[in-house]
Amino acid sequence: MSPELQIAVIASSATILGVVISQAISIGLSVFDKKNKKHILLRQKYEEMMFEFHDSLKYIQDVQNCETLEQLFEHGRSPQAGKALGLALLYFPDLVEPLENYSHSQVSFYQSIISSFNPSIPHNAGAQAVVEGSYLAPMKKLSTHKQVVMDALVSNAKKYTKA
Protein backbone atom coordinates (compact mmCIF):
# COMPACT_ATOMS: atom_id res chain seq x y z
CA MET A 1 0.00 0.00 0.00
CA SER A 2 1.36 3.40 -0.93
CA PRO A 3 2.19 5.93 1.79
CA GLU A 4 -0.43 8.38 0.47
CA LEU A 5 -3.12 5.71 0.66
CA GLN A 6 -2.04 4.81 4.20
CA ILE A 7 -2.27 8.47 5.24
CA ALA A 8 -5.75 8.74 3.66
CA VAL A 9 -6.93 5.56 5.41
CA ILE A 10 -5.54 6.72 8.76
CA ALA A 11 -7.10 10.19 8.37
CA SER A 12 -10.51 8.83 7.39
CA SER A 13 -10.36 6.25 10.19
CA ALA A 14 -9.59 8.98 12.70
CA THR A 15 -12.49 11.06 11.38
CA ILE A 16 -14.90 8.12 11.58
CA LEU A 17 -13.64 7.23 15.07
CA GLY A 18 -14.16 10.86 16.14
CA VAL A 19 -17.74 10.81 14.85
CA VAL A 20 -18.46 7.46 16.54
CA ILE A 21 -17.06 8.68 19.88
CA SER A 22 -19.01 11.93 19.58
CA GLN A 23 -22.25 10.03 18.85
CA ALA A 24 -21.62 7.61 21.73
CA ILE A 25 -21.14 10.54 24.12
CA SER A 26 -24.29 12.22 22.78
CA ILE A 27 -26.32 9.03 23.23
CA GLY A 28 -24.93 8.56 26.74
CA LEU A 29 -25.81 12.14 27.70
CA SER A 30 -29.26 11.73 26.18
CA VAL A 31 -29.93 8.58 28.22
CA PHE A 32 -28.65 10.28 31.38
CA ASP A 33 -30.78 13.36 30.69
CA LYS A 34 -33.87 11.19 30.09
CA LYS A 35 -33.36 9.34 33.40
CA ASN A 36 -32.80 12.62 35.20
CA LYS A 37 -35.99 14.11 33.75
CA LYS A 38 -37.90 10.98 34.79
CA HIS A 39 -36.62 11.30 38.35
CA ILE A 40 -37.59 14.96 38.43
CA LEU A 41 -41.08 14.15 37.10
CA LEU A 42 -41.56 11.37 39.67
CA ARG A 43 -40.44 13.68 42.46
CA GLN A 44 -42.88 16.38 41.35
CA LYS A 45 -45.75 13.92 41.03
CA TYR A 46 -44.90 12.33 44.39
CA GLU A 47 -44.97 15.73 46.05
CA GLU A 48 -48.26 16.54 44.31
CA MET A 49 -49.75 13.24 45.47
CA MET A 50 -48.60 13.86 49.03
CA PHE A 51 -50.14 17.35 49.01
CA GLU A 52 -53.43 15.96 47.67
CA PHE A 53 -53.46 13.28 50.35
CA HIS A 54 -52.70 15.87 53.01
CA ASP A 55 -55.52 18.08 51.71
CA SER A 56 -57.88 15.10 51.80
CA LEU A 57 -57.48 14.90 55.57
CA LYS A 58 -59.54 18.09 55.88
CA TYR A 59 -62.47 16.20 54.32
CA ILE A 60 -63.28 14.51 57.64
CA GLN A 61 -63.68 17.87 59.38
CA ASP A 62 -65.66 19.31 56.50
CA VAL A 63 -68.17 16.44 56.58
CA GLN A 64 -68.52 16.57 60.35
CA ASN A 65 -69.14 20.33 60.28
CA CYS A 66 -72.04 20.08 57.82
CA GLU A 67 -75.34 21.32 59.20
CA THR A 68 -77.69 20.61 56.27
CA LEU A 69 -78.29 17.76 53.85
CA GLU A 70 -77.27 20.04 50.98
CA GLN A 71 -73.91 20.63 52.61
CA LEU A 72 -73.48 16.89 53.17
CA PHE A 73 -74.34 16.12 49.56
CA GLU A 74 -71.67 18.60 48.42
CA HIS A 75 -69.10 16.52 50.30
CA GLY A 76 -70.06 13.16 48.82
CA ARG A 77 -66.51 12.35 47.90
CA SER A 78 -63.15 13.87 48.63
CA PRO A 79 -61.72 15.20 45.36
CA GLN A 80 -58.25 15.34 46.88
CA ALA A 81 -58.28 11.64 47.77
CA GLY A 82 -59.40 10.92 44.20
CA LYS A 83 -56.56 13.01 42.78
CA ALA A 84 -54.02 11.29 45.03
CA LEU A 85 -55.34 7.90 43.92
CA GLY A 86 -55.22 8.97 40.27
CA LEU A 87 -51.59 10.01 40.61
CA ALA A 88 -50.78 6.70 42.29
CA LEU A 89 -52.48 4.79 39.46
CA LEU A 90 -50.39 6.66 36.89
CA TYR A 91 -47.01 6.82 38.61
CA PHE A 92 -46.79 4.90 41.89
CA PRO A 93 -48.11 1.33 41.78
CA ASP A 94 -46.89 0.61 45.33
CA LEU A 95 -49.28 3.22 46.70
CA VAL A 96 -52.43 2.27 44.79
CA GLU A 97 -53.79 -0.27 47.28
CA PRO A 98 -53.29 1.86 50.42
CA LEU A 99 -54.87 4.88 48.71
CA GLU A 100 -57.78 2.79 47.41
CA ASN A 101 -58.44 1.47 50.90
CA TYR A 102 -58.22 4.99 52.31
CA SER A 103 -60.64 6.29 49.69
CA HIS A 104 -63.10 3.45 50.38
CA SER A 105 -62.91 4.07 54.10
CA GLN A 106 -63.72 7.74 53.47
CA VAL A 107 -66.85 6.61 51.62
CA SER A 108 -67.83 4.33 54.53
CA PHE A 109 -67.25 7.21 56.93
CA TYR A 110 -69.41 9.49 54.79
CA GLN A 111 -72.18 6.89 54.60
CA SER A 112 -72.18 6.53 58.38
CA ILE A 113 -72.49 10.30 58.76
CA ILE A 114 -75.33 10.48 56.21
CA SER A 115 -77.24 7.58 57.80
CA SER A 116 -77.14 9.18 61.24
CA PHE A 117 -77.97 12.73 60.11
CA ASN A 118 -81.34 14.19 61.03
CA PRO A 119 -81.99 17.70 59.63
CA SER A 120 -84.46 18.50 62.40
CA ILE A 121 -81.74 18.24 65.10
CA PRO A 122 -79.91 21.56 65.47
CA HIS A 123 -76.39 20.10 65.63
CA ASN A 124 -73.79 19.46 62.97
CA ALA A 125 -73.40 16.06 61.34
CA GLY A 126 -70.36 15.11 63.43
CA ALA A 127 -72.14 15.74 66.73
CA GLN A 128 -75.15 13.76 65.59
CA ALA A 129 -72.95 10.87 64.48
CA VAL A 130 -71.19 10.77 67.84
CA VAL A 131 -74.52 10.59 69.65
CA GLU A 132 -75.77 7.93 67.21
CA GLY A 133 -72.57 5.93 67.76
CA SER A 134 -72.62 4.18 64.39
CA TYR A 135 -69.73 6.15 63.02
CA LEU A 136 -67.07 4.96 65.48
CA ALA A 137 -66.18 1.81 63.52
CA PRO A 138 -65.92 3.63 60.13
CA MET A 139 -63.91 6.41 61.80
CA LYS A 140 -61.50 3.89 63.31
CA LYS A 141 -61.17 2.14 59.94
CA LEU A 142 -60.54 5.50 58.25
CA SER A 143 -57.89 6.36 60.83
CA THR A 144 -56.19 3.00 60.32
CA HIS A 145 -56.16 3.37 56.54
CA LYS A 146 -54.89 6.93 56.83
CA GLN A 147 -51.96 5.69 58.91
CA VAL A 148 -51.22 2.93 56.38
CA VAL A 149 -51.07 5.53 53.60
CA MET A 150 -48.82 7.76 55.66
CA ASP A 151 -46.48 4.85 56.41
CA ALA A 152 -46.43 3.88 52.72
CA LEU A 153 -45.65 7.46 51.72
CA VAL A 154 -42.72 7.57 54.12
CA SER A 155 -41.37 4.14 53.15
CA ASN A 156 -41.55 4.91 49.41
CA ALA A 157 -40.23 8.46 49.59
CA LYS A 158 -36.58 7.58 48.85
CA LYS A 159 -37.60 5.39 45.94
CA TYR A 160 -39.54 8.12 44.16
CA THR A 161 -37.82 11.33 45.20
CA LYS A 162 -34.33 10.85 43.79
CA ALA A 163 -33.66 14.13 42.07
Secondary structure, 3 states (H helix, E strand, C coil): CCHHHHHHHHHHHHHHHHHHHHHHHHHHHHHHHHHHHHHHHHHHHHHHHHHHHHHHCHHHHHHHCCCCHHHHHHCCCCHHHHHHHHHHHHHCHHHHHHHHHHHHHHHHHHHHHHHHCCCCCCCCHHHHHHHHCCCHHHHHHHHHHHHHHHHHHHHHHHHHCCC
